[in-house]
């Protein structure tokens, strides 16, 4: 026999769920049960995690000659000069 339980949901989510269940002509319990089964089945499948391919630069190099990345004042000055050149 199914077990009864209390679930606390945000008001807007509960309202949307009730509307969807009513539109589909089924109970809120059936809708929640289907959603839980989908989530649990999806997580139990190996390889269900979607891999994301991130773009990786193939550029080589580093800091331009004459630039000291430890000197923040000089970096700021170079940035300011570049900004002024654009005008």
PyMOL Python script that loads the backbone (N, CA, C, O; Angstrom):
from pymol import cmd

cmd.read_pdbstr("""\
ATOM      1  N   UNK A   1       0.849  -1.186   0.000  1.00  0.00           N
ATOM      2  CA  UNK A   1       0.000   0.000   0.000  1.00  0.00           C
ATOM      3  C   UNK A   1       0.888   1.241   0.000  1.00  0.00           C
ATOM      4  O   UNK A   1       1.872   1.292   0.737  1.00  0.00           O
ATOM      5  N   UNK A   2       0.556   2.240  -0.813  1.00  0.00           N
ATOM      6  CA  UNK A   2       1.356   3.470  -0.872  1.00  0.00           C
ATOM      7  C   UNK A   2       1.378   4.188   0.471  1.00  0.00           C
ATOM      8  O   UNK A   2       0.405   4.176   1.224  1.00  0.00           O
ATOM      9  N   UNK A   3       2.499   4.801   0.739  1.00  0.00           N
ATOM     10  CA  UNK A   3       2.681   5.528   1.994  1.00  0.00           C
ATOM     11  C   UNK A   3       2.287   6.986   1.808  1.00  0.00           C
ATOM     12  O   UNK A   3       2.529   7.571   0.752  1.00  0.00           O
ATOM     13  N   UNK A   4       1.691   7.562   2.820  1.00  0.00           N
ATOM     14  CA  UNK A   4       1.348   8.984   2.789  1.00  0.00           C
ATOM     15  C   UNK A   4       2.516   9.773   3.341  1.00  0.00           C
ATOM     16  O   UNK A   4       3.191   9.344   4.277  1.00  0.00           O
ATOM     17  N   UNK A   5       2.742  10.930   2.748  1.00  0.00           N
ATOM     18  CA  UNK A   5       3.819  11.790   3.237  1.00  0.00           C
ATOM     19  C   UNK A   5       3.428  13.238   3.001  1.00  0.00           C
ATOM     20  O   UNK A   5       2.539  13.535   2.204  1.00  0.00           O
ATOM     21  N   UNK A   6       4.094  14.117   3.693  1.00  0.00           N
ATOM     22  CA  UNK A   6       3.859  15.555   3.535  1.00  0.00           C
ATOM     23  C   UNK A   6       5.038  16.140   2.784  1.00  0.00           C
ATOM     24  O   UNK A   6       6.196  15.885   3.115  1.00  0.00           O
ATOM     25  N   UNK A   7       4.728  16.919   1.781  1.00  0.00           N
ATOM     26  CA  UNK A   7       5.763  17.587   0.993  1.00  0.00           C
ATOM     27  C   UNK A   7       5.455  19.074   1.007  1.00  0.00           C
ATOM     28  O   UNK A   7       4.327  19.486   0.736  1.00  0.00           O
ATOM     29  N   UNK A   8       6.450  19.868   1.318  1.00  0.00           N
ATOM     30  CA  UNK A   8       6.269  21.323   1.317  1.00  0.00           C
ATOM     31  C   UNK A   8       6.844  21.874   0.020  1.00  0.00           C
ATOM     32  O   UNK A   8       8.020  21.677  -0.283  1.00  0.00           O
ATOM     33  N   UNK A   9       6.008  22.560  -0.736  1.00  0.00           N
ATOM     34  CA  UNK A   9       6.406  23.125  -2.019  1.00  0.00           C
ATOM     35  C   UNK A   9       6.110  24.616  -2.037  1.00  0.00           C
ATOM     36  O   UNK A   9       5.186  25.075  -1.365  1.00  0.00           O
ATOM     37  N   UNK A  10       6.888  25.376  -2.801  1.00  0.00           N
ATOM     38  CA  UNK A  10       6.566  26.796  -2.957  1.00  0.00           C
ATOM     39  C   UNK A  10       5.165  26.938  -3.572  1.00  0.00           C
ATOM     40  O   UNK A  10       4.753  26.125  -4.399  1.00  0.00           O
ATOM     41  N   UNK A  11       4.457  27.968  -3.158  1.00  0.00           N
ATOM     42  CA  UNK A  11       3.083  28.167  -3.614  1.00  0.00           C
ATOM     43  C   UNK A  11       2.954  28.186  -5.131  1.00  0.00           C
ATOM     44  O   UNK A  11       2.046  27.571  -5.690  1.00  0.00           O
ATOM     45  N   UNK A  12       3.874  28.902  -5.805  1.00  0.00           N
ATOM     46  CA  UNK A  12       3.764  29.014  -7.258  1.00  0.00           C
ATOM     47  C   UNK A  12       3.990  27.665  -7.945  1.00  0.00           C
ATOM     48  O   UNK A  12       3.338  27.362  -8.944  1.00  0.00           O
ATOM     49  N   UNK A  13       4.907  26.858  -7.416  1.00  0.00           N
ATOM     50  CA  UNK A  13       5.167  25.540  -7.997  1.00  0.00           C
ATOM     51  C   UNK A  13       3.968  24.623  -7.800  1.00  0.00           C
ATOM     52  O   UNK A  13       3.575  23.899  -8.714  1.00  0.00           O
ATOM     53  N   UNK A  14       3.393  24.655  -6.614  1.00  0.00           N
ATOM     54  CA  UNK A  14       2.226  23.828  -6.332  1.00  0.00           C
ATOM     55  C   UNK A  14       1.055  24.216  -7.222  1.00  0.00           C
ATOM     56  O   UNK A  14       0.351  23.345  -7.734  1.00  0.00           O
ATOM     57  N   UNK A  15       0.842  25.496  -7.410  1.00  0.00           N
ATOM     58  CA  UNK A  15      -0.247  25.967  -8.265  1.00  0.00           C
ATOM     59  C   UNK A  15      -0.049  25.496  -9.701  1.00  0.00           C
ATOM     60  O   UNK A  15      -0.990  25.025 -10.340  1.00  0.00           O
ATOM     61  N   UNK A  16       1.184  25.625 -10.209  1.00  0.00           N
ATOM     62  CA  UNK A  16       1.469  25.164 -11.581  1.00  0.00           C
ATOM     63  C   UNK A  16       1.260  23.659 -11.711  1.00  0.00           C
ATOM     64  O   UNK A  16       0.727  23.186 -12.714  1.00  0.00           O
ATOM     65  N   UNK A  17       1.681  22.912 -10.698  1.00  0.00           N
ATOM     66  CA  UNK A  17       1.534  21.457 -10.735  1.00  0.00           C
ATOM     67  C   UNK A  17       0.058  21.059 -10.719  1.00  0.00           C
ATOM     68  O   UNK A  17      -0.350  20.158 -11.452  1.00  0.00           O
ATOM     69  N   UNK A  18      -0.736  21.722  -9.894  1.00  0.00           N
ATOM     70  CA  UNK A  18      -2.163  21.421  -9.841  1.00  0.00           C
ATOM     71  C   UNK A  18      -2.841  21.721 -11.171  1.00  0.00           C
ATOM     72  O   UNK A  18      -3.688  20.955 -11.631  1.00  0.00           O
ATOM     73  N   UNK A  19      -2.469  22.835 -11.785  1.00  0.00           N
ATOM     74  CA  UNK A  19      -3.045  23.193 -13.084  1.00  0.00           C
ATOM     75  C   UNK A  19      -2.677  22.169 -14.153  1.00  0.00           C
ATOM     76  O   UNK A  19      -3.523  21.764 -14.951  1.00  0.00           O
ATOM     77  N   UNK A  20      -1.416  21.756 -14.165  1.00  0.00           N
ATOM     78  CA  UNK A  20      -0.974  20.775 -15.160  1.00  0.00           C
ATOM     79  C   UNK A  20      -1.692  19.451 -14.956  1.00  0.00           C
ATOM     80  O   UNK A  20      -2.140  18.834 -15.922  1.00  0.00           O
ATOM     81  N   UNK A  21      -1.805  19.009 -13.716  1.00  0.00           N
ATOM     82  CA  UNK A  21      -2.497  17.756 -13.429  1.00  0.00           C
ATOM     83  C   UNK A  21      -3.959  17.842 -13.884  1.00  0.00           C
ATOM     84  O   UNK A  21      -4.482  16.906 -14.490  1.00  0.00           O
ATOM     85  N   UNK A  22      -4.604  18.954 -13.592  1.00  0.00           N
ATOM     86  CA  UNK A  22      -6.002  19.127 -13.983  1.00  0.00           C
ATOM     87  C   UNK A  22      -6.150  19.152 -15.498  1.00  0.00           C
ATOM     88  O   UNK A  22      -7.075  18.555 -16.049  1.00  0.00           O
ATOM     89  N   UNK A  23      -5.239  19.841 -16.164  1.00  0.00           N
ATOM     90  CA  UNK A  23      -5.280  19.919 -17.633  1.00  0.00           C
ATOM     91  C   UNK A  23      -5.138  18.535 -18.254  1.00  0.00           C
ATOM     92  O   UNK A  23      -5.772  18.232 -19.265  1.00  0.00           O
ATOM     93  N   UNK A  24      -4.308  17.701 -17.647  1.00  0.00           N
ATOM     94  CA  UNK A  24      -4.064  16.364 -18.175  1.00  0.00           C
ATOM     95  C   UNK A  24      -5.059  15.333 -17.630  1.00  0.00           C
ATOM     96  O   UNK A  24      -5.000  14.157 -17.991  1.00  0.00           O
ATOM     97  N   UNK A  25      -5.969  15.778 -16.762  1.00  0.00           N
ATOM     98  CA  UNK A  25      -6.990  14.889 -16.236  1.00  0.00           C
ATOM     99  C   UNK A  25      -6.455  13.823 -15.300  1.00  0.00           C
ATOM    100  O   UNK A  25      -6.940  12.691 -15.302  1.00  0.00           O
ATOM    101  N   UNK A  26      -5.472  14.171 -14.509  1.00  0.00           N
ATOM    102  CA  UNK A  26      -4.944  13.214 -13.544  1.00  0.00           C
ATOM    103  C   UNK A  26      -4.711  13.903 -12.207  1.00  0.00           C
ATOM    104  O   UNK A  26      -4.848  15.120 -12.082  1.00  0.00           O
ATOM    105  N   UNK A  27      -4.363  13.111 -11.229  1.00  0.00           N
ATOM    106  CA  UNK A  27      -4.194  13.666  -9.886  1.00  0.00           C
ATOM    107  C   UNK A  27      -2.817  14.301  -9.719  1.00  0.00           C
ATOM    108  O   UNK A  27      -1.877  14.022 -10.464  1.00  0.00           O
ATOM    109  N   UNK A  28      -2.739  15.153  -8.724  1.00  0.00           N
ATOM    110  CA  UNK A  28      -1.462  15.771  -8.380  1.00  0.00           C
ATOM    111  C   UNK A  28      -0.470  14.685  -7.952  1.00  0.00           C
ATOM    112  O   UNK A  28       0.718  14.764  -8.265  1.00  0.00           O
ATOM    113  N   UNK A  29      -0.962  13.681  -7.240  1.00  0.00           N
ATOM    114  CA  UNK A  29      -0.110  12.566  -6.811  1.00  0.00           C
ATOM    115  C   UNK A  29       0.514  11.866  -8.014  1.00  0.00           C
ATOM    116  O   UNK A  29       1.703  11.548  -7.998  1.00  0.00           O
ATOM    117  N   UNK A  30      -0.276  11.627  -9.052  1.00  0.00           N
ATOM    118  CA  UNK A  30       0.237  10.953 -10.249  1.00  0.00           C
ATOM    119  C   UNK A  30       1.304  11.798 -10.935  1.00  0.00           C
ATOM    120  O   UNK A  30       2.304  11.270 -11.422  1.00  0.00           O
ATOM    121  N   UNK A  31       1.089  13.102 -10.973  1.00  0.00           N
ATOM    122  CA  UNK A  31       2.064  14.000 -11.588  1.00  0.00           C
ATOM    123  C   UNK A  31       3.381  13.995 -10.803  1.00  0.00           C
ATOM    124  O   UNK A  31       4.455  13.904 -11.397  1.00  0.00           O
ATOM    125  N   UNK A  32       3.302  14.091  -9.487  1.00  0.00           N
ATOM    126  CA  UNK A  32       4.500  14.075  -8.647  1.00  0.00           C
ATOM    127  C   UNK A  32       5.214  12.737  -8.766  1.00  0.00           C
ATOM    128  O   UNK A  32       6.441  12.691  -8.854  1.00  0.00           O
ATOM    129  N   UNK A  33       4.452  11.652  -8.771  1.00  0.00           N
ATOM    130  CA  UNK A  33       5.052  10.319  -8.894  1.00  0.00           C
ATOM    131  C   UNK A  33       5.809  10.177 -10.215  1.00  0.00           C
ATOM    132  O   UNK A  33       6.919   9.646 -10.239  1.00  0.00           O
ATOM    133  N   UNK A  34       5.217  10.647 -11.309  1.00  0.00           N
ATOM    134  CA  UNK A  34       5.897  10.568 -12.607  1.00  0.00           C
ATOM    135  C   UNK A  34       7.190  11.387 -12.603  1.00  0.00           C
ATOM    136  O   UNK A  34       8.220  10.940 -13.108  1.00  0.00           O
ATOM    137  N   UNK A  35       7.126  12.580 -12.033  1.00  0.00           N
ATOM    138  CA  UNK A  35       8.313  13.429 -11.979  1.00  0.00           C
ATOM    139  C   UNK A  35       9.430  12.796 -11.169  1.00  0.00           C
ATOM    140  O   UNK A  35      10.591  12.832 -11.578  1.00  0.00           O
ATOM    141  N   UNK A  36       9.093  12.218 -10.025  1.00  0.00           N
ATOM    142  CA  UNK A  36      10.102  11.557  -9.201  1.00  0.00           C
ATOM    143  C   UNK A  36      10.707  10.361  -9.919  1.00  0.00           C
ATOM    144  O   UNK A  36      11.918  10.146  -9.865  1.00  0.00           O
ATOM    145  N   UNK A  37       9.866   9.584 -10.589  1.00  0.00           N
ATOM    146  CA  UNK A  37      10.379   8.418 -11.328  1.00  0.00           C
ATOM    147  C   UNK A  37      11.338   8.850 -12.431  1.00  0.00           C
ATOM    148  O   UNK A  37      12.375   8.221 -12.639  1.00  0.00           O
ATOM    149  N   UNK A  38      10.991   9.924 -13.137  1.00  0.00           N
ATOM    150  CA  UNK A  38      11.876  10.408 -14.210  1.00  0.00           C
ATOM    151  C   UNK A  38      13.232  10.835 -13.664  1.00  0.00           C
ATOM    152  O   UNK A  38      14.272  10.474 -14.213  1.00  0.00           O
ATOM    153  N   UNK A  39      13.214  11.593 -12.601  1.00  0.00           N
ATOM    154  CA  UNK A  39      14.466  12.072 -12.011  1.00  0.00           C
ATOM    155  C   UNK A  39      15.303  10.911 -11.499  1.00  0.00           C
ATOM    156  O   UNK A  39      16.510  10.862 -11.738  1.00  0.00           O
ATOM    157  N   UNK A  40      14.681   9.989 -10.806  1.00  0.00           N
ATOM    158  CA  UNK A  40      15.421   8.862 -10.243  1.00  0.00           C
ATOM    159  C   UNK A  40      15.932   7.916 -11.333  1.00  0.00           C
ATOM    160  O   UNK A  40      17.045   7.401 -11.230  1.00  0.00           O
ATOM    161  N   UNK A  41      15.134   7.684 -12.368  1.00  0.00           N
ATOM    162  CA  UNK A  41      15.574   6.819 -13.470  1.00  0.00           C
ATOM    163  C   UNK A  41      16.723   7.457 -14.232  1.00  0.00           C
ATOM    164  O   UNK A  41      17.668   6.774 -14.627  1.00  0.00           O
ATOM    165  N   UNK A  42      16.645   8.759 -14.436  1.00  0.00           N
ATOM    166  CA  UNK A  42      17.684   9.482 -15.175  1.00  0.00           C
ATOM    167  C   UNK A  42      19.019   9.412 -14.446  1.00  0.00           C
ATOM    168  O   UNK A  42      20.064   9.253 -15.076  1.00  0.00           O
ATOM    169  N   UNK A  43      18.987   9.530 -13.144  1.00  0.00           N
ATOM    170  CA  UNK A  43      20.224   9.539 -12.364  1.00  0.00           C
ATOM    171  C   UNK A  43      20.829   8.148 -12.212  1.00  0.00           C
ATOM    172  O   UNK A  43      22.028   8.017 -11.968  1.00  0.00           O
ATOM    173  N   UNK A  44      20.014   7.114 -12.354  1.00  0.00           N
ATOM    174  CA  UNK A  44      20.536   5.762 -12.169  1.00  0.00           C
ATOM    175  C   UNK A  44      21.185   5.208 -13.433  1.00  0.00           C
ATOM    176  O   UNK A  44      21.891   4.201 -13.371  1.00  0.00           O
ATOM    177  N   UNK A  45      20.955   5.849 -14.576  1.00  0.00           N
ATOM    178  CA  UNK A  45      21.536   5.378 -15.830  1.00  0.00           C
ATOM    179  C   UNK A  45      22.992   5.814 -15.924  1.00  0.00           C
ATOM    180  O   UNK A  45      23.300   6.995 -15.765  1.00  0.00           O
ATOM    181  N   UNK A  46      23.887   4.865 -16.181  1.00  0.00           N
ATOM    182  CA  UNK A  46      25.281   5.276 -16.361  1.00  0.00           C
ATOM    183  C   UNK A  46      25.422   6.079 -17.645  1.00  0.00           C
ATOM    184  O   UNK A  46      24.796   5.767 -18.659  1.00  0.00           O
ATOM    185  N   UNK A  47      26.225   7.084 -17.593  1.00  0.00           N
ATOM    186  CA  UNK A  47      26.432   7.922 -18.770  1.00  0.00           C
ATOM    187  C   UNK A  47      25.325   8.929 -18.996  1.00  0.00           C
ATOM    188  O   UNK A  47      25.312   9.618 -20.016  1.00  0.00           O
ATOM    189  N   UNK A  48      24.389   9.024 -18.052  1.00  0.00           N
ATOM    190  CA  UNK A  48      23.291   9.970 -18.216  1.00  0.00           C
ATOM    191  C   UNK A  48      23.760  11.403 -18.004  1.00  0.00           C
ATOM    192  O   UNK A  48      23.055  12.347 -18.358  1.00  0.00           O
ATOM    193  N   UNK A  49      24.935  11.567 -17.436  1.00  0.00           N
ATOM    194  CA  UNK A  49      25.475  12.903 -17.221  1.00  0.00           C
ATOM    195  C   UNK A  49      25.921  13.452 -18.564  1.00  0.00           C
ATOM    196  O   UNK A  49      26.692  12.816 -19.284  1.00  0.00           O
ATOM    197  N   UNK A  50      25.440  14.610 -18.886  1.00  0.00           N
ATOM    198  CA  UNK A  50      25.779  15.229 -20.164  1.00  0.00           C
ATOM    199  C   UNK A  50      27.155  15.861 -20.071  1.00  0.00           C
ATOM    200  O   UNK A  50      27.405  16.708 -19.213  1.00  0.00           O
ATOM    201  N   UNK A  51      28.034  15.448 -20.948  1.00  0.00           N
ATOM    202  CA  UNK A  51      29.375  16.019 -20.970  1.00  0.00           C
ATOM    203  C   UNK A  51      29.354  17.324 -21.749  1.00  0.00           C
ATOM    204  O   UNK A  51      28.686  17.444 -22.775  1.00  0.00           O
ATOM    205  N   UNK A  52      30.080  18.273 -21.254  1.00  0.00           N
ATOM    206  CA  UNK A  52      30.150  19.580 -21.885  1.00  0.00           C
ATOM    207  C   UNK A  52      31.555  19.769 -22.432  1.00  0.00           C
ATOM    208  O   UNK A  52      32.545  19.547 -21.735  1.00  0.00           O
ATOM    209  N   UNK A  53      31.624  20.179 -23.677  1.00  0.00           N
ATOM    210  CA  UNK A  53      32.914  20.443 -24.292  1.00  0.00           C
ATOM    211  C   UNK A  53      33.195  21.933 -24.196  1.00  0.00           C
ATOM    212  O   UNK A  53      32.442  22.750 -24.727  1.00  0.00           O
ATOM    213  N   UNK A  54      34.272  22.282 -23.520  1.00  0.00           N
ATOM    214  CA  UNK A  54      34.622  23.682 -23.349  1.00  0.00           C
ATOM    215  C   UNK A  54      35.656  24.089 -24.394  1.00  0.00           C
ATOM    216  O   UNK A  54      36.560  23.316 -24.713  1.00  0.00           O
ATOM    217  N   UNK A  55      35.524  25.285 -24.918  1.00  0.00           N
ATOM    218  CA  UNK A  55      36.516  25.741 -25.891  1.00  0.00           C
ATOM    219  C   UNK A  55      37.856  25.982 -25.206  1.00  0.00           C
ATOM    220  O   UNK A  55      37.922  26.580 -24.132  1.00  0.00           O
ATOM    221  N   UNK A  56      38.900  25.517 -25.832  1.00  0.00           N
ATOM    222  CA  UNK A  56      40.238  25.676 -25.287  1.00  0.00           C
ATOM    223  C   UNK A  56      41.095  26.371 -26.335  1.00  0.00           C
ATOM    224  O   UNK A  56      41.122  25.966 -27.497  1.00  0.00           O
ATOM    225  N   UNK A  57      41.778  27.396 -25.924  1.00  0.00           N
ATOM    226  CA  UNK A  57      42.628  28.137 -26.837  1.00  0.00           C
ATOM    227  C   UNK A  57      43.875  27.333 -27.162  1.00  0.00           C
ATOM    228  O   UNK A  57      44.467  26.694 -26.292  1.00  0.00           O
ATOM    229  N   UNK A  58      44.260  27.375 -28.420  1.00  0.00           N
ATOM    230  CA  UNK A  58      45.494  26.707 -28.829  1.00  0.00           C
ATOM    231  C   UNK A  58      46.623  27.729 -28.980  1.00  0.00           C
ATOM    232  O   UNK A  58      47.706  27.405 -29.469  1.00  0.00           O
ATOM    233  N   UNK A  59      46.359  28.951 -28.560  1.00  0.00           N
ATOM    234  CA  UNK A  59      47.360  30.005 -28.666  1.00  0.00           C
ATOM    235  C   UNK A  59      48.522  29.724 -27.726  1.00  0.00           C
ATOM    236  O   UNK A  59      48.350  29.177 -26.637  1.00  0.00           O
ATOM    237  N   UNK A  60      49.687  30.105 -28.170  1.00  0.00           N
ATOM    238  CA  UNK A  60      50.860  29.969 -27.315  1.00  0.00           C
ATOM    239  C   UNK A  60      51.382  31.367 -27.014  1.00  0.00           C
ATOM    240  O   UNK A  60      50.923  32.349 -27.597  1.00  0.00           O
ATOM    241  N   UNK A  61      52.300  31.448 -26.144  1.00  0.00           N
ATOM    242  CA  UNK A  61      52.865  32.762 -25.854  1.00  0.00           C
ATOM    243  C   UNK A  61      52.948  33.001 -24.379  1.00  0.00           C
ATOM    244  O   UNK A  61      53.441  32.160 -23.627  1.00  0.00           O
ATOM    245  N   UNK A  62      52.484  34.106 -23.975  1.00  0.00           N
ATOM    246  CA  UNK A  62      52.565  34.502 -22.577  1.00  0.00           C
ATOM    247  C   UNK A  62      52.514  36.012 -22.533  1.00  0.00           C
ATOM    248  O   UNK A  62      51.812  36.653 -23.314  1.00  0.00           O
ATOM    249  N   UNK A  63      53.250  36.552 -21.631  1.00  0.00           N
ATOM    250  CA  UNK A  63      53.267  37.994 -21.452  1.00  0.00           C
ATOM    251  C   UNK A  63      54.138  38.625 -22.530  1.00  0.00           C
ATOM    252  O   UNK A  63      55.193  38.102 -22.888  1.00  0.00           O
ATOM    253  N   UNK A  64      53.674  39.757 -23.037  1.00  0.00           N
ATOM    254  CA  UNK A  64      54.460  40.479 -24.041  1.00  0.00           C
ATOM    255  C   UNK A  64      55.784  40.947 -23.436  1.00  0.00           C
ATOM    256  O   UNK A  64      55.857  41.205 -22.234  1.00  0.00           O
ATOM    257  N   UNK A  65      56.819  41.057 -24.249  1.00  0.00           N
ATOM    258  CA  UNK A  65      58.114  41.519 -23.744  1.00  0.00           C
ATOM    259  C   UNK A  65      57.993  42.882 -23.063  1.00  0.00           C
ATOM    260  O   UNK A  65      57.304  43.772 -23.562  1.00  0.00           O
ATOM    261  N   UNK A  66      58.655  43.036 -21.942  1.00  0.00           N
ATOM    262  CA  UNK A  66      58.654  44.302 -21.220  1.00  0.00           C
ATOM    263  C   UNK A  66      57.507  44.471 -20.252  1.00  0.00           C
ATOM    264  O   UNK A  66      57.402  45.519 -19.615  1.00  0.00           O
ATOM    265  N   UNK A  67      56.645  43.485 -20.115  1.00  0.00           N
ATOM    266  CA  UNK A  67      55.504  43.594 -19.216  1.00  0.00           C
ATOM    267  C   UNK A  67      55.782  42.797 -17.957  1.00  0.00           C
ATOM    268  O   UNK A  67      56.091  41.607 -18.012  1.00  0.00           O
ATOM    269  N   UNK A  68      55.667  43.469 -16.821  1.00  0.00           N
ATOM    270  CA  UNK A  68      55.871  42.826 -15.518  1.00  0.00           C
ATOM    271  C   UNK A  68      54.507  42.673 -14.866  1.00  0.00           C
ATOM    272  O   UNK A  68      53.918  43.651 -14.406  1.00  0.00           O
ATOM    273  N   UNK A  69      54.009  41.452 -14.828  1.00  0.00           N
ATOM    274  CA  UNK A  69      52.662  41.247 -14.297  1.00  0.00           C
ATOM    275  C   UNK A  69      52.590  41.429 -12.786  1.00  0.00           C
ATOM    276  O   UNK A  69      51.502  41.456 -12.211  1.00  0.00           O
ATOM    277  N   UNK A  70      53.744  41.552 -12.144  1.00  0.00           N
ATOM    278  CA  UNK A  70      53.758  41.783 -10.700  1.00  0.00           C
ATOM    279  C   UNK A  70      53.675  43.269 -10.359  1.00  0.00           C
ATOM    280  O   UNK A  70      53.549  43.630  -9.189  1.00  0.00           O
ATOM    281  N   UNK A  71      53.744  44.133 -11.375  1.00  0.00           N
ATOM    282  CA  UNK A  71      53.705  45.574 -11.157  1.00  0.00           C
ATOM    283  C   UNK A  71      52.331  46.082 -11.601  1.00  0.00           C
ATOM    284  O   UNK A  71      52.141  46.444 -12.762  1.00  0.00           O
ATOM    285  N   UNK A  72      51.384  46.106 -10.673  1.00  0.00           N
ATOM    286  CA  UNK A  72      50.017  46.477 -11.027  1.00  0.00           C
ATOM    287  C   UNK A  72      49.896  47.937 -11.456  1.00  0.00           C
ATOM    288  O   UNK A  72      49.042  48.265 -12.279  1.00  0.00           O
ATOM    289  N   UNK A  73      50.728  48.811 -10.917  1.00  0.00           N
ATOM    290  CA  UNK A  73      50.669  50.224 -11.310  1.00  0.00           C
ATOM    291  C   UNK A  73      51.051  50.376 -12.780  1.00  0.00           C
ATOM    292  O   UNK A  73      50.414  51.129 -13.516  1.00  0.00           O
ATOM    293  N   UNK A  74      52.096  49.656 -13.207  1.00  0.00           N
ATOM    294  CA  UNK A  74      52.520  49.719 -14.609  1.00  0.00           C
ATOM    295  C   UNK A  74      51.449  49.139 -15.520  1.00  0.00           C
ATOM    296  O   UNK A  74      51.210  49.669 -16.605  1.00  0.00           O
ATOM    297  N   UNK A  75      50.800  48.054 -15.094  1.00  0.00           N
ATOM    298  CA  UNK A  75      49.722  47.456 -15.893  1.00  0.00           C
ATOM    299  C   UNK A  75      48.560  48.426 -16.028  1.00  0.00           C
ATOM    300  O   UNK A  75      47.979  48.557 -17.105  1.00  0.00           O
ATOM    301  N   UNK A  76      48.221  49.102 -14.947  1.00  0.00           N
ATOM    302  CA  UNK A  76      47.131  50.071 -14.994  1.00  0.00           C
ATOM    303  C   UNK A  76      47.488  51.231 -15.919  1.00  0.00           C
ATOM    304  O   UNK A  76      46.642  51.711 -16.674  1.00  0.00           O
ATOM    305  N   UNK A  77      48.730  51.676 -15.861  1.00  0.00           N
ATOM    306  CA  UNK A  77      49.171  52.772 -16.726  1.00  0.00           C
ATOM    307  C   UNK A  77      49.086  52.363 -18.194  1.00  0.00           C
ATOM    308  O   UNK A  77      48.638  53.146 -19.031  1.00  0.00           O
ATOM    309  N   UNK A  78      49.512  51.147 -18.509  1.00  0.00           N
ATOM    310  CA  UNK A  78      49.423  50.666 -19.889  1.00  0.00           C
ATOM    311  C   UNK A  78      47.976  50.597 -20.347  1.00  0.00           C
ATOM    312  O   UNK A  78      47.666  50.943 -21.487  1.00  0.00           O
ATOM    313  N   UNK A  79      47.092  50.153 -19.466  1.00  0.00           N
ATOM    314  CA  UNK A  79      45.675  50.068 -19.790  1.00  0.00           C
ATOM    315  C   UNK A  79      45.106  51.458 -20.039  1.00  0.00           C
ATOM    316  O   UNK A  79      44.328  51.660 -20.971  1.00  0.00           O
ATOM    317  N   UNK A  80      45.500  52.424 -19.194  1.00  0.00           N
ATOM    318  CA  UNK A  80      45.043  53.801 -19.366  1.00  0.00           C
ATOM    319  C   UNK A  80      45.537  54.383 -20.680  1.00  0.00           C
ATOM    320  O   UNK A  80      44.784  55.061 -21.378  1.00  0.00           O
ATOM    321  N   UNK A  81      46.798  54.124 -21.026  1.00  0.00           N
ATOM    322  CA  UNK A  81      47.352  54.636 -22.280  1.00  0.00           C
ATOM    323  C   UNK A  81      46.639  54.035 -23.481  1.00  0.00           C
ATOM    324  O   UNK A  81      46.368  54.734 -24.458  1.00  0.00           O
ATOM    325  N   UNK A  82      46.336  52.746 -23.415  1.00  0.00           N
ATOM    326  CA  UNK A  82      45.596  52.084 -24.499  1.00  0.00           C
ATOM    327  C   UNK A  82      44.200  52.693 -24.641  1.00  0.00           C
ATOM    328  O   UNK A  82      43.715  52.893 -25.754  1.00  0.00           O
ATOM    329  N   UNK A  83      43.563  52.983 -23.518  1.00  0.00           N
ATOM    330  CA  UNK A  83      42.242  53.598 -23.527  1.00  0.00           C
ATOM    331  C   UNK A  83      42.298  54.967 -24.212  1.00  0.00           C
ATOM    332  O   UNK A  83      41.426  55.301 -25.015  1.00  0.00           O
ATOM    333  N   UNK A  84      43.333  55.758 -23.890  1.00  0.00           N
ATOM    334  CA  UNK A  84      43.469  57.093 -24.487  1.00  0.00           C
ATOM    335  C   UNK A  84      43.760  57.010 -25.980  1.00  0.00           C
ATOM    336  O   UNK A  84      43.304  57.864 -26.740  1.00  0.00           O
ATOM    337  N   UNK A  85      44.505  56.004 -26.415  1.00  0.00           N
ATOM    338  CA  UNK A  85      44.820  55.845 -27.848  1.00  0.00           C
ATOM    339  C   UNK A  85      43.563  55.598 -28.676  1.00  0.00           C
ATOM    340  O   UNK A  85      43.502  55.967 -29.848  1.00  0.00           O
ATOM    341  N   UNK A  86      42.581  54.983 -28.072  1.00  0.00           N
ATOM    342  CA  UNK A  86      41.348  54.686 -28.823  1.00  0.00           C
ATOM    343  C   UNK A  86      40.534  55.936 -29.115  1.00  0.00           C
ATOM    344  O   UNK A  86      39.660  55.915 -29.981  1.00  0.00           O
ATOM    345  N   UNK A  87      40.811  57.030 -28.400  1.00  0.00           N
ATOM    346  CA  UNK A  87      40.067  58.273 -28.616  1.00  0.00           C
ATOM    347  C   UNK A  87      40.797  59.151 -29.526  1.00  0.00           C
ATOM    348  O   UNK A  87      40.330  60.248 -29.832  1.00  0.00           O
TER     349      UNK A  87
END
""", "prot")
cmd.dss("prot")
cmd.show_as("cartoon", "prot")
cmd.util.cbc("prot")
cmd.orient("prot")
